[in-house]
Structures are given as C-alpha cells and as structure tokens.
C-alpha cells in the first residue's frame, strides 16, 4: 500500500494539486492528504490521525476529492486532483463527526 501511495506522487510530472481552487505543492514526505493540507498551512480536523487512534476512527477529516466525499487521512495526495476543503456543508459535517467522536472517546475512556 505504501508503495502505491508513493507511486501516485512520484510518477507524475507536476507535484501539485488544488485545494479550494488554490494550487498547492505536494511535498515528498506527505503520505496522506492530511499531511498535504497541513503543510499548505491549511486547517483540517483530524483528531484520530496519528493521535487518539486507540479510540477508533473519527471520520472527521472529510473532504471532497474530484467530486466525491472521502477521508483525507485515508487517501494519498494525487497530482492535479481537486480537493474541496472549506465548503459550508463539509465544515458542518466535520463538526458533527467531531462531536460524535468526542462522545465516543469519553465513553471509551471510562472503560480504559
Ligand atoms: S483523521 Fe480520523 S478518520 Fe481521518
């Protein structure tokens, strides 16, 4: 899987993608879209990415990739794809998923 992720990035001529219409460079160390979004100094909710994973998947890193809603932490940055990050419905959906994840985390902490 790791090889596949890097294959998608390394074998394209231009290492960039579009986030909300803005051209963003893909760094060689970006493994997922969360990394690319953050290295572009943009904000995305991703509480279970690298931390809090023991409480399960939060589903709150939702973005639209080429017209399809997907999780940014589960997708590699792919050259020239179009990402929608800050649209009202996506922001609202991310907020709801963070609330659900917080409740789930609180419940899980009682048993850990
Ligand atoms: S960061 Fe939690 S599912 Fe993506």
Backbone and ligand atoms as CSV (ligand in chain L), in Angstrom:
chain,resi,resn,atom,element,x,y,z
A,1,UNK,N,N,0.837,-1.200,0.000
A,1,UNK,CA,C,0.000,0.000,0.000
A,1,UNK,C,C,0.871,1.250,0.000
A,2,UNK,N,N,1.925,1.242,0.829
A,2,UNK,CA,C,2.808,2.401,0.915
A,2,UNK,C,C,3.438,2.686,-0.459
A,3,UNK,N,N,3.860,1.629,-1.134
A,3,UNK,CA,C,4.459,1.796,-2.448
A,3,UNK,C,C,3.461,2.434,-3.402
A,4,UNK,N,N,2.209,1.982,-3.341
A,4,UNK,CA,C,1.162,2.512,-4.211
A,4,UNK,C,C,0.981,4.008,-3.991
A,5,UNK,N,N,0.954,4.432,-2.733
A,5,UNK,CA,C,0.798,5.849,-2.408
A,5,UNK,C,C,1.917,6.655,-3.061
A,6,UNK,N,N,3.148,6.179,-2.908
A,6,UNK,CA,C,4.274,6.929,-3.442
A,6,UNK,C,C,4.331,6.860,-4.962
A,7,UNK,N,N,3.856,5.772,-5.508
A,7,UNK,CA,C,3.809,5.630,-6.953
A,7,UNK,C,C,2.955,6.737,-7.567
A,8,UNK,N,N,1.816,7.007,-6.935
A,8,UNK,CA,C,0.899,8.020,-7.454
A,8,UNK,C,C,1.530,9.405,-7.492
A,9,UNK,N,N,2.410,9.695,-6.537
A,9,UNK,CA,C,3.011,11.014,-6.454
A,9,UNK,C,C,4.278,11.111,-7.286
A,10,UNK,N,N,5.123,10.099,-7.203
A,10,UNK,CA,C,6.437,10.212,-7.828
A,10,UNK,C,C,6.432,10.101,-9.343
A,11,UNK,N,N,5.423,9.482,-9.900
A,11,UNK,CA,C,5.436,9.297,-11.336
A,11,UNK,C,C,4.556,10.298,-12.078
A,12,UNK,N,N,4.349,11.436,-11.493
A,12,UNK,CA,C,3.678,12.498,-12.230
A,12,UNK,C,C,4.678,13.640,-12.407
A,13,UNK,N,N,4.493,14.394,-13.439
A,13,UNK,CA,C,5.467,15.453,-13.745
A,13,UNK,C,C,5.359,16.622,-12.770
A,14,UNK,N,N,4.153,17.058,-12.527
A,14,UNK,CA,C,3.946,18.222,-11.672
A,14,UNK,C,C,3.409,17.764,-10.326
A,15,UNK,N,N,4.169,18.009,-9.274
A,15,UNK,CA,C,3.729,17.559,-7.950
A,15,UNK,C,C,2.915,18.653,-7.266
A,16,UNK,N,N,1.691,18.798,-7.740
A,16,UNK,CA,C,0.790,19.746,-7.089
A,16,UNK,C,C,-0.644,19.257,-7.230
A,17,UNK,N,N,-1.493,19.810,-6.398
A,17,UNK,CA,C,-2.930,19.573,-6.509
A,17,UNK,C,C,-3.640,20.891,-6.187
A,18,UNK,N,N,-4.950,20.852,-6.232
A,18,UNK,CA,C,-5.738,22.073,-5.998
A,18,UNK,C,C,-6.564,21.895,-4.746
A,19,UNK,N,N,-6.439,22.849,-3.817
A,19,UNK,CA,C,-7.280,22.837,-2.616
A,19,UNK,C,C,-8.102,24.119,-2.628
A,20,UNK,N,N,-9.400,23.980,-2.725
A,20,UNK,CA,C,-10.320,25.126,-2.827
A,20,UNK,C,C,-9.873,26.094,-3.925
A,21,UNK,N,N,-9.420,25.559,-5.025
A,21,UNK,CA,C,-9.019,26.369,-6.167
A,21,UNK,C,C,-7.613,26.933,-6.086
A,22,UNK,N,N,-6.915,26.648,-4.994
A,22,UNK,CA,C,-5.547,27.160,-4.824
A,22,UNK,C,C,-4.533,26.049,-5.123
A,23,UNK,N,N,-3.544,26.377,-5.933
A,23,UNK,CA,C,-2.519,25.401,-6.296
A,23,UNK,C,C,-1.605,25.155,-5.095
A,24,UNK,N,N,-1.476,23.879,-4.724
A,24,UNK,CA,C,-0.691,23.518,-3.540
A,24,UNK,C,C,0.334,22.461,-3.935
A,25,UNK,N,N,1.565,22.675,-3.492
A,25,UNK,CA,C,2.638,21.730,-3.803
A,25,UNK,C,C,2.525,20.489,-2.913
A,26,UNK,N,N,2.805,19.336,-3.486
A,26,UNK,CA,C,2.828,18.094,-2.710
A,26,UNK,C,C,4.271,17.848,-2.299
A,27,UNK,N,N,4.509,17.798,-1.001
A,27,UNK,CA,C,5.858,17.514,-0.506
A,27,UNK,C,C,6.136,16.019,-0.591
A,28,UNK,N,N,7.394,15.675,-0.752
A,28,UNK,CA,C,7.766,14.261,-0.849
A,28,UNK,C,C,7.406,13.477,0.410
A,29,UNK,N,N,7.398,14.164,1.561
A,29,UNK,CA,C,7.113,13.449,2.812
A,29,UNK,C,C,5.606,13.351,3.127
A,30,UNK,N,N,4.752,13.942,2.304
A,30,UNK,CA,C,3.308,13.849,2.534
A,30,UNK,C,C,2.812,12.448,2.192
A,31,UNK,N,N,2.315,11.760,3.194
A,31,UNK,CA,C,1.814,10.410,2.948
A,31,UNK,C,C,0.316,10.412,2.661
A,32,UNK,N,N,-0.387,11.359,3.267
A,32,UNK,CA,C,-1.836,11.429,3.054
A,32,UNK,C,C,-2.227,12.879,2.737
A,33,UNK,N,N,-3.482,13.048,2.390
A,33,UNK,CA,C,-3.971,14.413,2.112
A,33,UNK,C,C,-3.941,15.294,3.354
A,34,UNK,N,N,-4.082,14.695,4.524
A,34,UNK,CA,C,-3.995,15.485,5.760
A,34,UNK,C,C,-2.620,16.152,5.826
A,35,UNK,N,N,-1.571,15.408,5.503
A,35,UNK,CA,C,-0.216,15.976,5.514
A,35,UNK,C,C,-0.096,17.123,4.511
A,36,UNK,N,N,-0.623,16.924,3.319
A,36,UNK,CA,C,-0.530,17.956,2.281
A,36,UNK,C,C,-1.313,19.206,2.671
A,37,UNK,N,N,-2.513,18.996,3.224
A,37,UNK,CA,C,-3.340,20.134,3.651
A,37,UNK,C,C,-2.634,20.912,4.748
A,38,UNK,N,N,-2.070,20.195,5.705
A,38,UNK,CA,C,-1.384,20.870,6.816
A,38,UNK,C,C,-0.089,21.522,6.371
A,39,UNK,N,N,0.644,20.899,5.466
A,39,UNK,CA,C,1.887,21.522,5.015
A,39,UNK,C,C,1.611,22.757,4.151
A,40,UNK,N,N,0.383,22.872,3.642
A,40,UNK,CA,C,-0.023,24.082,2.918
A,40,UNK,C,C,-0.558,25.140,3.876
A,41,UNK,N,N,-0.379,24.894,5.188
A,41,UNK,CA,C,-0.822,25.831,6.244
A,41,UNK,C,C,-2.332,26.025,6.253
A,42,UNK,N,N,-3.035,24.952,5.890
A,42,UNK,CA,C,-4.500,24.983,5.965
A,42,UNK,C,C,-4.932,24.073,7.105
A,43,UNK,N,N,-6.108,24.317,7.600
A,43,UNK,CA,C,-6.574,23.590,8.771
A,43,UNK,C,C,-7.585,22.515,8.391
A,44,UNK,N,N,-7.427,21.346,9.009
A,44,UNK,CA,C,-8.429,20.289,8.843
A,44,UNK,C,C,-8.543,19.547,10.167
A,45,UNK,N,N,-9.769,19.205,10.532
A,45,UNK,CA,C,-9.944,18.425,11.751
A,45,UNK,C,C,-9.545,16.988,11.460
A,46,UNK,N,N,-8.679,16.464,12.296
A,46,UNK,CA,C,-8.250,15.078,12.127
A,46,UNK,C,C,-7.781,14.540,13.476
A,47,UNK,N,N,-8.701,14.453,14.457
A,47,UNK,CA,C,-8.278,14.061,15.802
A,47,UNK,C,C,-7.696,12.657,15.910
A,48,UNK,N,N,-8.101,11.764,15.058
A,48,UNK,CA,C,-7.576,10.400,15.205
A,48,UNK,C,C,-6.372,10.139,14.305
A,49,UNK,N,N,-5.918,11.160,13.617
A,49,UNK,CA,C,-4.772,10.989,12.741
A,49,UNK,C,C,-3.496,11.134,13.562
A,50,UNK,N,N,-2.770,10.078,13.713
A,50,UNK,CA,C,-1.525,10.000,14.487
A,50,UNK,C,C,-1.723,10.073,15.996
A,51,UNK,N,N,-2.823,10.605,16.476
A,51,UNK,CA,C,-3.111,10.572,17.915
A,51,UNK,C,C,-4.550,10.112,18.077
A,52,UNK,N,N,-4.866,9.654,19.233
A,52,UNK,CA,C,-6.223,9.230,19.588
A,52,UNK,C,C,-6.757,8.086,18.723
A,53,UNK,N,N,-5.897,7.421,17.996
A,53,UNK,CA,C,-6.350,6.329,17.135
A,53,UNK,C,C,-6.889,5.166,17.971
A,54,UNK,N,N,-6.426,5.086,19.217
A,54,UNK,CA,C,-6.900,3.994,20.075
A,54,UNK,C,C,-8.396,4.080,20.363
A,55,UNK,N,N,-8.998,5.244,20.083
A,55,UNK,CA,C,-10.433,5.397,20.309
A,55,UNK,C,C,-11.243,5.137,19.041
A,56,UNK,N,N,-10.614,4.693,18.019
A,56,UNK,CA,C,-11.321,4.374,16.784
A,56,UNK,C,C,-11.137,5.444,15.720
A,57,UNK,N,N,-11.908,5.304,14.680
A,57,UNK,CA,C,-11.822,6.230,13.550
A,57,UNK,C,C,-12.830,7.354,13.736
A,58,UNK,N,N,-12.389,8.596,13.543
A,58,UNK,CA,C,-13.269,9.738,13.804
A,58,UNK,C,C,-14.130,10.132,12.591
A,59,UNK,N,N,-13.682,9.830,11.409
A,59,UNK,CA,C,-14.387,10.195,10.159
A,59,UNK,C,C,-14.555,11.701,9.986
A,60,UNK,N,N,-13.790,12.494,10.704
A,60,UNK,CA,C,-13.995,13.943,10.656
A,60,UNK,C,C,-13.014,14.670,9.736
A,61,UNK,N,N,-12.235,13.947,8.990
A,61,UNK,CA,C,-11.314,14.599,8.049
A,61,UNK,C,C,-11.919,14.564,6.644
A,62,UNK,N,N,-13.217,14.692,6.611
A,62,UNK,CA,C,-13.956,14.570,5.350
A,62,UNK,C,C,-13.652,15.727,4.386
A,63,UNK,N,N,-13.314,15.402,3.169
A,63,UNK,CA,C,-13.107,16.399,2.116
A,63,UNK,C,C,-13.773,15.864,0.849
A,64,UNK,N,N,-13.833,16.695,-0.148
A,64,UNK,CA,C,-14.349,16.231,-1.431
A,64,UNK,C,C,-13.173,16.133,-2.398
A,65,UNK,N,N,-12.964,14.936,-2.922
A,65,UNK,CA,C,-11.862,14.707,-3.845
A,65,UNK,C,C,-12.443,14.426,-5.222
A,66,UNK,N,N,-12.177,15.300,-6.148
A,66,UNK,CA,C,-12.720,15.177,-7.504
A,66,UNK,C,C,-14.219,14.860,-7.504
A,67,UNK,N,N,-14.948,15.551,-6.628
A,67,UNK,CA,C,-16.405,15.418,-6.596
A,67,UNK,C,C,-16.945,14.336,-5.689
A,68,UNK,N,N,-16.073,13.568,-5.042
A,68,UNK,CA,C,-16.532,12.502,-4.148
A,68,UNK,C,C,-16.088,12.784,-2.729
A,69,UNK,N,N,-16.983,12.584,-1.759
A,69,UNK,CA,C,-16.610,12.772,-0.363
A,69,UNK,C,C,-15.751,11.590,0.090
A,70,UNK,N,N,-14.579,11.925,0.634
A,70,UNK,CA,C,-13.653,10.890,1.100
A,70,UNK,C,C,-12.915,11.394,2.325
A,71,UNK,N,N,-12.278,10.472,3.029
A,71,UNK,CA,C,-11.484,10.839,4.203
A,71,UNK,C,C,-10.076,11.229,3.758
A,72,UNK,N,N,-9.630,12.393,4.211
A,72,UNK,CA,C,-8.303,12.874,3.811
A,72,UNK,C,C,-7.180,12.002,4.372
A,73,UNK,N,N,-7.413,11.393,5.549
A,73,UNK,CA,C,-6.342,10.585,6.145
A,73,UNK,C,C,-6.205,9.227,5.470
A,74,UNK,N,N,-7.189,8.853,4.671
A,74,UNK,CA,C,-7.151,7.551,4.021
A,74,UNK,C,C,-6.806,7.626,2.549
A,75,UNK,N,N,-6.437,8.819,2.103
A,75,UNK,CA,C,-6.133,8.983,0.683
A,75,UNK,C,C,-4.814,9.713,0.498
A,76,UNK,N,N,-3.995,9.236,-0.398
A,76,UNK,CA,C,-2.730,9.909,-0.663
A,76,UNK,C,C,-2.960,11.158,-1.512
A,77,UNK,N,N,-2.027,12.101,-1.468
A,77,UNK,CA,C,-2.139,13.246,-2.379
A,77,UNK,C,C,-1.827,12.775,-3.798
A,78,UNK,N,N,-2.718,13.043,-4.691
A,78,UNK,CA,C,-2.526,12.616,-6.082
A,78,UNK,C,C,-2.408,13.867,-6.951
A,79,UNK,N,N,-1.453,13.848,-7.844
A,79,UNK,CA,C,-1.164,15.005,-8.674
A,79,UNK,C,C,-2.398,15.509,-9.409
A,80,UNK,N,N,-2.554,16.809,-9.376
A,80,UNK,CA,C,-3.566,17.531,-10.139
A,80,UNK,C,C,-5.010,17.235,-9.756
A,81,UNK,N,N,-5.229,16.551,-8.621
A,81,UNK,CA,C,-6.619,16.328,-8.240
A,81,UNK,C,C,-7.165,17.577,-7.550
A,82,UNK,N,N,-8.486,17.670,-7.538
A,82,UNK,CA,C,-9.142,18.844,-6.970
A,82,UNK,C,C,-9.784,18.481,-5.638
A,83,UNK,N,N,-9.368,19.207,-4.604
A,83,UNK,CA,C,-9.861,18.964,-3.251
A,83,UNK,C,C,-10.736,20.136,-2.833
A,84,UNK,N,N,-11.913,19.824,-2.308
A,84,UNK,CA,C,-12.745,20.870,-1.695
A,84,UNK,C,C,-12.650,20.657,-0.193
A,85,UNK,N,N,-12.157,21.672,0.504
A,85,UNK,CA,C,-11.938,21.578,1.941
A,85,UNK,C,C,-12.925,22.439,2.715
A,86,UNK,N,N,-13.019,23.688,2.355
A,86,UNK,CA,C,-13.826,24.640,3.117
A,86,UNK,C,C,-15.112,25.025,2.396
A,87,UNK,N,N,-16.053,24.116,2.427
A,87,UNK,CA,C,-17.390,24.420,1.920
A,87,UNK,C,C,-18.349,24.200,3.084
A,88,UNK,N,N,-19.377,25.004,3.186
A,88,UNK,CA,C,-20.241,25.006,4.370
A,88,UNK,C,C,-20.739,23.610,4.757
A,89,UNK,N,N,-21.199,22.824,3.796
A,89,UNK,CA,C,-21.744,21.504,4.151
A,89,UNK,C,C,-20.654,20.561,4.667
A,90,UNK,N,N,-19.455,20.651,4.096
A,90,UNK,CA,C,-18.348,19.807,4.562
A,90,UNK,C,C,-17.903,20.211,5.969
A,91,UNK,N,N,-17.837,21.517,6.201
A,91,UNK,CA,C,-17.439,22.014,7.523
A,91,UNK,C,C,-18.454,21.559,8.577
A,92,UNK,N,N,-19.730,21.673,8.253
A,92,UNK,CA,C,-20.776,21.257,9.186
A,92,UNK,C,C,-20.712,19.756,9.454
A,93,UNK,N,N,-20.510,18.979,8.394
A,93,UNK,CA,C,-20.428,17.526,8.551
A,93,UNK,C,C,-19.227,17.145,9.411
A,94,UNK,N,N,-18.101,17.844,9.210
A,94,UNK,CA,C,-16.906,17.570,10.036
A,94,UNK,C,C,-17.174,17.897,11.496
A,95,UNK,N,N,-17.866,19.018,11.746
A,95,UNK,CA,C,-18.195,19.398,13.136
A,95,UNK,C,C,-19.042,18.319,13.801
A,96,UNK,N,N,-20.050,17.820,13.091
A,96,UNK,CA,C,-20.913,16.775,13.649
A,96,UNK,C,C,-20.124,15.516,13.961
A,97,UNK,N,N,-19.217,15.164,13.063
A,97,UNK,CA,C,-18.425,13.941,13.272
A,97,UNK,C,C,-17.454,14.099,14.433
A,98,UNK,N,N,-16.928,15.300,14.636
A,98,UNK,CA,C,-16.056,15.550,15.793
A,98,UNK,C,C,-16.854,15.398,17.085
A,99,UNK,N,N,-18.085,15.917,17.107
A,99,UNK,CA,C,-18.936,15.781,18.294
A,99,UNK,C,C,-19.180,14.308,18.619
A,100,UNK,N,N,-19.511,13.535,17.606
A,100,UNK,CA,C,-19.756,12.107,17.803
A,100,UNK,C,C,-18.489,11.422,18.305
A,101,UNK,N,N,-17.349,11.778,17.727
A,101,UNK,CA,C,-16.085,11.163,18.138
A,101,UNK,C,C,-15.748,11.522,19.584
A,102,UNK,N,N,-15.991,12.774,19.976
A,102,UNK,CA,C,-15.721,13.194,21.366
A,102,UNK,C,C,-16.560,12.387,22.343
A,103,UNK,N,N,-17.846,12.211,22.023
A,103,UNK,CA,C,-18.712,11.412,22.893
A,103,UNK,C,C,-18.215,9.977,22.977
A,104,UNK,N,N,-17.830,9.433,21.824
A,104,UNK,CA,C,-17.329,8.069,21.776
A,104,UNK,C,C,-16.041,7.946,22.596
A,105,UNK,N,N,-15.174,8.936,22.477
A,105,UNK,CA,C,-13.909,8.936,23.215
A,105,UNK,C,C,-14.154,8.983,24.719
A,106,UNK,N,N,-15.071,9.856,25.143
A,106,UNK,CA,C,-15.393,9.957,26.573
A,106,UNK,C,C,-15.921,8.645,27.109
A,107,UNK,N,N,-16.769,8.006,26.309
A,107,UNK,CA,C,-17.330,6.724,26.734
A,107,UNK,C,C,-16.232,5.659,26.819
A,108,UNK,N,N,-15.345,5.657,25.845
A,108,UNK,CA,C,-14.261,4.666,25.818
A,108,UNK,C,C,-13.294,4.878,26.975
A,109,UNK,N,N,-13.052,6.141,27.339
A,109,UNK,CA,C,-12.105,6.429,28.428
A,109,UNK,C,C,-12.573,5.839,29.756
A,110,UNK,N,N,-13.866,5.701,29.915
A,110,UNK,CA,C,-14.393,5.114,31.161
A,110,UNK,C,C,-13.994,3.652,31.286
A,111,UNK,N,N,-13.793,3.016,30.136
A,111,UNK,CA,C,-13.500,1.581,30.166
A,111,UNK,C,C,-12.028,1.264,29.989
A,112,UNK,N,N,-11.218,2.276,29.691
A,112,UNK,CA,C,-9.771,2.013,29.505
A,112,UNK,C,C,-8.995,2.280,30.776
L,1,LIG,S1,S,-8.443,11.739,10.896
L,1,LIG,FE1,FE,-9.878,10.456,11.833
L,1,LIG,S2,S,-10.693,9.369,10.159
L,1,LIG,FE2,FE,-9.306,10.734,9.242
